Amino acid sequence: MNVLSRKQNIMNEIKKVKQEWIMDQKVILRAKLNQMKAKNDLIQSEKDILKEEIDVLKTKEQEWKTKENELNSKLQDTLRENKILKRILQGK
């Protein structure tokens, strides 16, 4: 049986502790990574919701602009009719 020297035992112990520390760090980093991924997913989900809300608002804005244009057109028609009627009434 081969007996290890005191120095070799210490070196092996240091190596073992170092490996345990590395494993602990990996576990901590994986946990942080998973936490950050979950947070990123949440942010992405909120971003998608906001994009949908923006699209809805843009659609409503377009509808209002269309309605505004229709009303302006009707107003112009009414103003033209009024001018014509005024000329007719003034001519009499």
ChimeraX attribute file (.defattr): number of C-alpha atoms within 10 A of each C-alpha:
attribute: neighborCount
match mode: 1-to-1
recipient: residues
	/A:1	3
	/A:2	4
	/A:3	7
	/A:4	10
	/A:5	9
	/A:6	9
	/A:7	9
	/A:8	11
	/A:9	12
	/A:10	12
	/A:11	12
	/A:12	13
	/A:13	12
	/A:14	12
	/A:15	12
	/A:16	12
	/A:17	12
	/A:18	12
	/A:19	12
	/A:20	12
	/A:21	12
	/A:22	12
	/A:23	12
	/A:24	12
	/A:25	12
	/A:26	12
	/A:27	12
	/A:28	12
	/A:29	12
	/A:30	12
	/A:31	12
	/A:32	12
	/A:33	12
	/A:34	12
	/A:35	12
	/A:36	12
	/A:37	12
	/A:38	12
	/A:39	12
	/A:40	12
	/A:41	12
	/A:42	12
	/A:43	12
	/A:44	12
	/A:45	12
	/A:46	12
	/A:47	12
	/A:48	12
	/A:49	12
	/A:50	12
	/A:51	12
	/A:52	12
	/A:53	12
	/A:54	12
	/A:55	12
	/A:56	12
	/A:57	12
	/A:58	12
	/A:59	12
	/A:60	12
	/A:61	12
	/A:62	12
	/A:63	12
	/A:64	12
	/A:65	12
	/A:66	12
	/A:67	12
	/A:68	12
	/A:69	12
	/A:70	12
	/A:71	12
	/A:72	12
	/A:73	12
	/A:74	12
	/A:75	12
	/A:76	12
	/A:77	12
	/A:78	12
	/A:79	12
	/A:80	12
	/A:81	12
	/A:82	12
	/A:83	12
	/A:84	12
	/A:85	12
	/A:86	11
	/A:87	11
	/A:88	10
	/A:89	9
	/A:90	8
	/A:91	7
	/A:92	5
